[in-house]
Amino acid sequence: MMLTHFDGKGDAHMVDVTDKPVTDRIAVAAGWVRMRPDTLALIAEGTARKGDVLGVARLAGIMGTKRTADLIPLCHPLPVTKVAVDLSVDPDLPGVRIEATVRTTGQTGVEMEALTAVSTAALTVYDMVKAADKGMEIGGIHVRLKDGGKSGRYEAP
């Protein structure tokens, strides 16, 4: 398998998408922040000292999506047409589950934007309640769905 971010000499480069057709693209990514039940209660009850943890993390995820090309060196800046970041309290984890959906119409996919949204939201959850629980764990960040373009549809098992 040839990795497209490397040229024939093995040097990293930005992939040329000039000749790729413009198609509708979507990516969904997910992840979680695991924490102590009492920390989760602060979030669920809205009593965290810094405020609305889930609301701030949702906005951070959206903002992260729009900055992906600034953070990941070989990503193309894309005209993102939709970003939805959903955070839900899961007592069984215990913690917060995060899912991001990103859409565009373009020549390359939005998987990195969806992954960045989840990562940024997860880091924000951590930041908002780290005073209560420094032992939180961020994990499970993965692409759940990708569709559009030459490689077609991918759904995680």
Secondary structure, DSSP 8 states (H G I E B T S, - for coil): ---TTB-TTS-B-----TTS--EEEEEEEEEEEE--HHHHHHHHHT--TTS-HHHHHHHHHHHHHHTHHHHSTT-----EEEEEEEEEEETTTTEEEEEEEEEEEESS--HHHHHHHHHHHHHHHHHHHTTT-TT-EEEEEEEEEEE-STT--EE--
